[in-house]
Amino acid sequence: MSTLKISSITNSIIIKSLLLLIISMIFIVMAGTYIFTEKQLKTTLKLSYDTNETQLQQLANTANNEMEQFASRLTLLAKTSEIQSMDKFTAAGYLKSFNISSLFISGESISLFDRSYNLICNNSMLGSAKISYPIEFNRISPHRPTISPWYRDADGTPKRAFGVVVSDRALGDGRLISSFSIRRLWRYFSEYKVGQNGILIACNGQGEILYHPNMRTWLDGVHKISELGLGDMNIKQDNDDNIRFLTLENGSTYLINKTFNPTYDLGLIALQPKTEIDAQVSSVQHISRIILYSSIIAILLVSLWQILIVCKPLNNLIDHISQITEGNLNIEEFKAKSSQDEIGRLAKVFNQMHATIKRQIQELNAHRELLEKEVKERTYELEQANKKLDQISRTDELTQLPNRRDMHRTIEKEVDRANRFRKAFSIIFIDIDHFKNVNDTYGHSAGDAVLKSVASTIRGLLRKYDVLARYGGEEFLTLLPETELKDAAHVAERFRKQIENQTIFFGGKEIKVTITLGVAQFDSGQGAEKCIQLADKALYEGKEHGRNKVILWNDDRAVESLDNMQS
């Protein structure tokens, strides 16, 4: 009897299936855990790199803005009447006044020179001792500030000289020179955090260290980044954006991010310790191992439970069925432990007439198929009706373009994308000139033909991800993702020329129309609705001043497109 039971177990398809399922599930869990772990490791590293890259770019923008503001203030000072007077006492008193001296920090100087480059005065509180600036006076442009390379004067602090032209019709052009101290940027650099214990380094294009957290060591004299263990890195030409680690002279390995602005000759290098990345990776690996072991244990326990509640009762039921097929009709009924589970109901069915079971199963299958068929048909009809209703609610019937409601949804999505990825987009408001005259002269059918022709022409000039919608009446709205104002102006000019040069044929008559376009660029501070209003306002300006124009809304005023004026 025991031999028979062993044989039935070894030949049981359920046992074999469970064993195959166990092996398969363990393999799937192990493979999935491995893939998940590797993906999480890469994701963790990529996340750290991207986070550092984003923060470093923000810091670089802050530093660039600081120097741009410094240059702008110097340019404004050069235009003041006190400076343009070129009078020693007037200019000196002005430069040493509190309002002007407060614009500069300790160690920064500003000097005024005459047309022969002789010192007139400076902001020194002890007279006007001449201060040397490493800048070529004769190369200072009247159009924009001239900037010298980084240098160090007596106090040893890295500085740059900014020079602008001072115009004076009576005495000739002079020069206003000021030094920009790197100390202005140290506050931002010191507050910047790279991970928990990372390092930020600032340098110029020659690799000279301009900032290091350890100022006593690395800012006492001139030091190069190569002394830190960065090798022969040329930050001006190193365009390798791949994720990489570097080992410095101190023996520590760091994840490196870098950026360089050639205009202001300023490079930033962020170094995050590899140990911090490894700690995050170790946490991921630990969690993965817990998931793996827990899954394997759960699979084994569930499989064992299935064997106890399924295999054993089924083998007993098979023994009863075998005896019935051999003619032993007097065998007692099969009794399951529970009459509510699958095994109990199966035992009850086998105790009934086989014909009744077959008939009930056939009727049940037929009924189920009929219900499934009806459900599929009704579901399909409902889906088609919903699709058609959705299409009607989002589309202009005449031009088959998106309608105003659908366009607003599209713009809302583009606003979210623009804010998330810091991408500009522009809006073009289009109006058909004298459209009422078309309707009055040729009839509303001709007006419909003009609307469809204009819509088709403009749609043919768009990129695949641009969106054109009928905004109402003879007005259209175009959304140009990832497009700044100047590029949108070129697109609008193409629209205008194409419509102006085409002829619409209707009822044997030739109809010529033009369009006026208003262009505005999205500003996250004002919102999408304001951008549409500005484009509409620019359009109104175009219609008020002759029509058939492209008007840009730029710097709080309407400006006619240069392309339009040249044509």
Secondary structure, DSSP 8 states (H G I E B T S, - for coil): -HHHHHHHHHT-HHHHHHHHHHHHHHHHHHHHHHHHHHHHHHHHHHHHHHHHHHHHHHHHHHHHHHHHHHHHHHHHHHTSHHHHT--HHHHHHHHTSHHHHTTS-TT--EEEE-TT--EEEES-SSS-------S-GGG--SSS-EE---EE-TT--EEEEEEEEE--TTT--EEEEEEEETHHHHHHHHH---TTT-EEEEE-TT-BEEE-S-HHHHSSS--BGGGGTTTT--TTT----S--EEE-TTS-EEEEEEEEETTTTEEEEEEEEHHHHHHHHHHHHHHHHHHHHHHHHHHHHHHHHHIIIIIHHHHHHHHHHHHHHTT-TT------S-SSSHHHHHHHHHTS-HHHHHHHHHHHHHHHHHHHHHHHHHHHHHHHHHHHHHHHHHB-TTT-SB-HHHHHHHHHHHHHHHHHHT---EEEEEEETTHHHHHHHH-HHHHHHHHHHHHHHHHHTS-TT-EEEEEETTEEEEEETT--HHHHHHHHHHHHHHHHH--EEETTEEE---EEEEEEE--TTT-HHHHHHHHHHHHHHHHHTTSS-EEEEETTEEEE-HHHHH-
